[in-house]
Amino acid sequence: MIYVTVGNHDKPFDRLIAAMDRAAAELGEDVVMQTGVSQSRLRHAKGEPFFTYDKAEELIKSASAVVAHAGIGTIIACRTHGTPLVICPRRAAQGEHLNDHQREIADELSKNPRPGVAVALEESDIVKTLAALRRAGRPAPGNSDTTRGLTDFLRDYINAI
């Protein structure tokens, strides 16, 4: 099962939801989405607007991979559980967020990759990025040593805002 999450933002991320719904018809496994306030109608995937924290954590743990916005909580949860993650950042210019901090996070992760984390800046690149990431294998679950660099980067980034 592939888990897709757009986070809890009050703006839709229809670009990601529509792309992953189209992909669900061809991926050969279930796609479960947390759609938030997105308006895209699901044809090939299953989804709910929101899941509880515990349910989202369960989905991340059990997923073969996660496709998500560039949300810090999702990134850390995937690294903690060793779940491969493709991030596709929201864009302010498309009304998906208030600013482009998610693009900045994605750019940093592109420059300084972390095991099991890949970036697809365009929704058209998600499926091929996901395939490449999955060929690399499931990363080891993070621990305090392997997640410290990512956590430090994210903390420094937040403090600089």
C-alpha positions in Angstrom: 0.0 0.0 0.0 1.2 3.5 -0.9 0.1 6.2 1.5 -0.4 9.8 0.2 -0.7 12.7 2.6 -1.2 16.4 2.0 -1.1 17.4 5.7 -3.4 19.6 7.6 -3.1 22.9 5.7 -6.3 24.8 5.0 -5.5 25.1 1.3 -6.1 22.3 -1.2 -3.3 20.3 -2.9 -5.3 19.0 -5.8 -2.3 18.7 -8.0 -0.8 15.9 -5.8 -4.1 14.2 -5.2 -5.1 14.1 -8.9 -1.6 12.9 -10.0 -1.6 10.1 -7.4 -5.2 9.1 -8.2 -4.2 8.7 -11.9 -1.1 6.7 -10.9 -3.2 4.4 -8.6 -4.7 2.9 -11.7 -1.3 1.7 -12.9 0.8 1.1 -9.7 -0.4 -2.4 -9.0 -1.1 -1.8 -5.3 -3.6 0.0 -3.1 -3.2 3.8 -2.7 -4.7 5.3 0.4 -4.8 9.1 0.6 -5.3 11.7 3.3 -6.8 14.4 1.0 -7.3 17.3 3.3 -9.5 20.0 1.8 -8.6 19.0 -1.8 -11.6 18.8 -4.1 -10.2 16.2 -6.5 -12.6 13.3 -6.9 -10.9 9.9 -6.3 -11.5 7.3 -9.0 -8.7 4.8 -8.4 -7.6 5.4 -4.8 -9.2 5.3 -1.5 -9.1 8.3 0.8 -10.3 10.4 3.7 -9.9 14.1 4.3 -8.1 13.5 7.6 -6.9 10.7 9.7 -6.1 10.7 13.4 -2.5 11.0 14.3 -2.4 7.3 15.4 -4.0 6.2 12.1 -1.6 8.3 10.0 1.3 6.8 12.0 0.0 3.3 11.4 -0.4 4.0 7.6 3.2 5.4 7.5 4.6 2.3 9.3 2.7 -0.2 7.1 3.1 1.6 3.7 5.5 0.3 1.1 6.1 4.0 0.4 4.7 7.4 1.2 4.1 10.3 -1.2 3.6 13.6 0.5 3.9 17.4 0.7 7.2 18.6 2.2 5.8 18.6 5.7 8.4 18.2 8.5 6.3 15.9 10.6 5.8 13.5 7.7 9.5 13.6 6.7 10.6 12.7 10.3 7.9 10.0 10.7 9.0 8.3 7.5 12.6 8.4 8.5 11.8 7.1 11.9 10.0 4.1 10.6 12.2 3.5 7.6 9.4 4.1 5.1 10.6 5.4 1.7 9.3 8.9 1.0 8.8 11.0 -2.1 8.1 14.6 -1.3 6.3 17.0 -3.7 6.3 20.5 -2.3 3.2 22.7 -2.3 3.5 25.9 -4.3 2.4 29.3 -3.2 1.9 30.5 -6.8 -0.7 27.7 -7.3 -2.6 28.6 -4.1 -1.3 25.5 -2.3 0.4 27.4 0.5 1.1 30.9 1.8 4.8 30.8 0.9 7.4 28.5 -0.7 9.0 27.1 2.4 8.2 23.6 1.3 10.2 24.2 -1.9 13.1 25.3 0.2 12.9 22.1 2.3 12.7 20.1 -0.9 15.7 21.9 -2.4 17.8 21.3 0.7 16.9 17.6 0.6 17.8 17.5 -3.0 21.2 19.0 -2.3 21.8 16.9 0.9 19.9 13.6 0.4 18.8 11.4 3.2 18.3 7.7 2.9 14.9 6.8 1.6 13.9 10.3 0.9 13.5 11.6 -2.7 12.1 14.8 -4.2 9.8 15.2 -7.2 9.3 18.9 -7.8 6.8 18.2 -10.6 3.8 16.0 -10.1 4.7 14.4 -13.5 7.9 13.1 -11.9 6.3 11.4 -8.9 5.9 7.9 -10.3 9.4 7.6 -11.8 10.9 9.1 -8.6 8.9 6.6 -6.6 10.0 3.7 -8.8 13.7 4.7 -8.4 13.4 5.1 -4.7 11.8 1.7 -4.3 14.5 0.0 -6.4 17.0 1.4 -3.8 15.2 -0.7 -1.1 13.7 0.2 2.2 16.0 2.3 4.3 16.8 1.3 7.8 14.5 2.8 10.4 16.0 6.0 11.8 17.4 6.3 15.3 18.7 9.2 17.2 22.0 9.1 15.3 20.5 8.7 11.7 17.7 11.2 12.2 19.8 13.8 14.1 21.1 15.5 11.0 17.7 15.9 9.5 16.1 17.0 12.8 18.9 19.6 13.3 18.5 20.9 9.8 14.7 21.3 10.2 15.1 22.9 13.6 17.6 25.4 12.2 15.4 26.1 9.3 12.4 26.8 11.5 14.4 29.0 13.8 15.6 31.0 10.9 12.1 31.9 9.7 
